[in-house]
Amino acid sequence: MSNPKLNVAFVRRGYSPSGGAEAYLKRLARALVERGHETQLFATSDWPKSEWPFGSTAHLGTRSIIGFADELEKVRPQIKCDVLMSFERVWQCDVYRAGDGVHAAGLKRRRKFQMPLQRFVSGLNSKHREIVLLEQSLLAQGGAGRVIANSKMVKDEIVDLYRYPADKIDIVRNGVPLDQFRSIGQLREKAREDLELEPNEIALLFAGTGWERKGLLFAIEAMALCRGLKLRLLVAGRGNPRPYKAKHVQFLGEVADLRPIYAAADIFILPTVYDPSSNACLEAIASGLPVITTRDNGFSEIIEQEVHGSIIDSAHELTRLRDAIQFWSDESRRAAARSTILHLASRFDIAQNVEQTIAILIQFLGSE
């Protein structure tokens, strides 16, 4: 029996040209349309219509977190679809992709690193309260019919914090378009020249937004502890450089195509306080780079210590971060590990992720 044709309504509140969730959503929609399914998108006006050639787009007028969820709830009875799949925390949906992890768990981890005044201010933040309220609706109150998590860490957090049924959570690892990274080595010489990197300079790459949560300060402090090495930290992503300005740190801003930066780099570092499963780390191993990260990154579940990178128990362990940087600063060690790192990356092509996700959507429709 052939699989049914689906009409999938996707929900994504905002839009960023360099956003990982947006790129993933477009790949998923393209794959669905190529297989004869139909898709539509519910988003704010931030999402350009030119960036959604996969079906109709409905722009909801409210940009606030709760306001967007309220407006979606009002129009939901009129939405003609087989499956409503949300990439956002909303009041209800058929399938919720918890790509941003569990906000309540992330806040708990961040409090460990905050000063008392920071904790107090964070507690007053209405945005955090709104996100947790919607998260509770989806997970504690059963507003999500099924959940897709991108790591075991996130699945365990959903079950532990919200008692959501484990058998209704599927783990689908992030994926990257590996074919776009296969010839990345050819970009290295020019990319390093453009960045004015010296031949003996070891380039560490930090990529992402939300620099405080992703541990940029820890990366800078650990690098400063390294002696006798010529290091430079490249920082790609949106953020305010002023609090992080330091010697041998270069801020690149938002970069639409990171492949030349991966090609120029020698080591990828993300000492994150909380990350459900960093897509940038996955792109780094697809580029053959060893990754230094923490156990608070769901990505760490797929790598082996000192084989594909280094896993630090906690972001503030600066001496361990320093040791990891020094370990991977050995050029011969990086060269020897490269083929093993690339072999690991080969298991996470975006096509596999898409196939697993489509199968879950079809299975959900069949269970209704």
N, C-alpha and C positions, 0 to 999 in steps of 0.2 A: 504494500500500500504506500503510495507516494505521500510525502509530507504536505500538509495544508499550506495554502498561501496565507501569509499573515499581513495584517495592517497594524503596524506598531506605531504608537504615539510616544515620542521621546520628550522628556522634560529636562531642560538645562537653563537655569536662571540667567546667568551672565555670559559674557564672551570675552576671551582674551586671545589675541592672535597666536600667542606662544603657549596657550593652555594645553596641558596634557589631556585633560578630560575632553576638551573640545575636539582635539585631534583624534582621540580614540572614538568618540561618538560619530564623527564623520566617516571614519574607516568602517565602523560597524554598519552605519546606514548604507554606505556604498555597497558593501557585501550583500546586504539584504536585498537591495534594489536589483543588483546583478543576478540574484537568484529568483527574481520574479515577485518578491514581496513588495509591499507598499510601506512608506514611512511618512511621518509628519512630525513637526517640531513645535513645542510650546516653550517660548523663551521670552526674555525682555527685548526691548528694542535695541539693546547692545549687539545682538546677534544679527549681522548683515545678511540680507536675503541672498546676496551673491555667494555666501559661504554655506548655503544649504540648497544645493541643486537636486535634492533627493525626494522632494515632495513639497507639500504645503507648509507654510510657516505661520503660526499664530503668535503675534507679539502681545504679551500681557503688559498692561500699563504700569503695574506697581513694581518698583525695584527693591523694596525692603524685603527681608527674609520672610517674615510672617505675612506681609501684604501679598507677596507673590503666591504663597501657599493658599491664602484665603481666596484669591482670585481664581486660581486653578480649581479649587474645590467648588466654586460657583459654576464654572463652565464644564466641570467634569461630566455631568449627566448628558451634555450635548456632544461630547467627544465620541465620534464613531471610530472605534478601533477594536482590535481583538485583544491587544495587550497594551497597557499603559506602563511604560518603563521610565522610572525617574532616576536621574543622576543627581538629584537634589533631595534634601530633607523636606518633605511635604506632609500633608495630613494623611493622605492615603494614596496607594498606587498598587498595581498588580505585582510588579517586580521592581525592587529597589536595588540599585548598584551602589554599595557602600564604598565607593572609590575614595572618599575623603576620610574613611575610617570612622571611629566612634568618638564624637566630640567630647563626651563626658570623660572618656578614658584619656584623651589628649590633654584636657584641662588638668586632670589629676597628675599626670606626669610633669606638666609644665610648672605646677605649683612647687615641686621639689627644687626647682632652680630659681624661683622668684624670691625677692626680698618681701618682708611683710607688707610694705606699702603697695608693691606690685600685686600681691595677692588680693589686697583690699580693693584696689582699683579694678582688677579683673572681675572680682565678684559683683561689682556694680554695673558691669558692661551688659547692656540689654541685648546686644547681639548674641553673646554666649547663652543667655537665658532663652532666647527665642530658638536658637539651634537645638538646644537640649530638649525644649518643649516639643518640637517637631520630631526629634529623634525618639522621644518617649512614645509619641503617637504611632510612629511607624513600627517600633520594635517592642515596646512594653505593652502596648494596647492592640497589637495585631493589625495595624494599618497597612502593613506591607504583606502581600500574599506570599511572596518569596523574596529572598535576599541573595545577592551575589557579592561575595567578599573576595578581595584580591590577595589575602594571606590568611594563614591559620591564626595569627595573632588577632586579626580583626574578628574572625569568626568566634574565637574564644571570648573576646571582650563583649560581643553582642549577647552571647549566651549567659555569661557571668553577670553582666550588669543589668540586662533587661529580661533575662529568662525567655528569650525568644527560642522556639524549638530548633534544635541543632539540625534536625533532618529536613528543615526548610531553608537551610543555608548552603549554597554551593560555593566552593572555592574555585575561582577562575583566575589564574595568575595573569598579570599584565603581559602584554606582548608588544613587540616593536617590529616595524617592517624591515626585516633583516637584509633584504636585497639592497636597501638604501645605504647600508653600512659596509657592504662587502668590499668596496674599493676605497675605503676611507683612508688607507695608508698612502694613497697617491696624493692626498691633500696636505700631508704633514709638512713637507718642506716649505711650501708657500705660506701655509697657515702660521708656522712658527716665525717666518720672516715678517709677515704682516703684524704679528704681535711683538716683534722685536725681541724675541727670545734668543739668548745666546746658546751656542751648541752644547755647552756644559751645564746649562741651566735646567733644573728639574721643575717641570710645570705641574702644579697641583690644580685640579679643577673642582670648583664648588658651583653647582647650578641649581636654581630654584628660587621661588619667591617665599616670603615668610621666613626671613633670615634668622630671626630670634629662635623660632621653633626648630628650624633645620640646623641650628648649631654653628652658624658662621663664626661667632666669637670664639668658640672652642677650637675651631680649625685654625684661626689666626694665632691664638695663644699657644697651641701645640706646635705650630710651625716656628714660632719665635724661640721655642726651647731647643730646636735642632741646631747643633753646632757643626761647623765644618762642611756644611752642604750649601750649595748655591740654589736656593729655592725661590719660586715665585708662585703666589696663589692667584689664579684667575677666578673672578667671581662673575657669573652670568645670571641675570635675572633682575626682576623689578625690586627695588628697595632703596632706602636712604643710606648712602655710603658714609655719611658724616660720622656716626658713632663707631664705625668699623675701620676708619682710615688707619693704616699701619704700614710699616716698611715692607716692601716686596709684595704688596697686595694691589692687584689691578682690577678695577671695576669695568665691566664690559657693557652693562645695561642689559635690556631685553634683547635677546638674539633670536631671530626668527628661525634660522637654520644653524643648529649647534654642531653639525658634523665637522666643520673645519676646526672648531674649538676642541672637540674630542680628539681629532687627529693631532693637534698640536700638543695635547696634554700627555703626561706620563702616568699620573695617578689621579683617581677620582676620590674625593673626600666629602662625606656627608655625615658629620657627627650629630645626627638629628636627635632631638628630644622626643619627637613623635612623628612617625610617618607610616601610614598604612602599608605602603609598598611603593617605594620611590621608582617612578618610571625613568628618571634620569640615571639612576644606578643601573637599570637594565640597558639603557642606551650605552652607558659606559662599558659594560662587559661586551656588548655587541661591537664596540670599537676596539676590544682587546685590552681595555684598561683594568688593572686591579682596583678594587673598590674598598675603601676604608669607611666603615659605617658602624652603627650601634645595633644592639639587640632590640631597641625600640623602633626599628625600621623592619616592617614585615618582609622586605627584600632579603634581609639577612638569613631567612630560612632556607634560601636556595643555594647559598655559597658555603664553601668549606674554608675554615681558618687557615690562612697562609698558603692557600692553594689558588683561590680566586680573588683573594683580598684579605682584609682583617676585620674582625668583629670585636668591638669594644663593648663591655657591659653597659656603660653609662657615658653620656656625652662629656661629663665634667672630669673624666679620668684622663687628665692631660698628659701624664707620663706614658700611659699606654698608647694614647694617640701619637705622641712623639715617637715612641718605639716603632709603631706601625709605619709612620712616614719614613723613618730611617730604614726599616726592613725593605720597603718597596722602592727606596731610592737607589738600590743596587740595580744597575742597568742589565746585567746578565741575568739576575733573578726575574726581572720583568720579561725579558726576552724568552726565557725558558717557560714562563707561565702563560704566555700569550695564547698558544694553541689550545691549552686546557680551558682558558677563559672563554675563548671563542666557541669551543665545543659546548660549554655550558649554555652560552647564549643561544645556540642553535635550537634548543628545546623551547624557546619562548618567542617563536615567530608570531606576529599578530594574526596570521591566518588561523592558527590553532585556537587562539583566544576567541576569535569571531565564531568559529564553528561550534565551540563549546557554548557560547552565549546564545547563538541561534537555536541550538538543541534545547536549551533551558526554556526559551520563549515558546517553542513548539510544545514542549512537555507541559508547560503551564497551561497553554490553551487546551491541550488534551485532557487535563485534570479537572477542568472547569465543568 
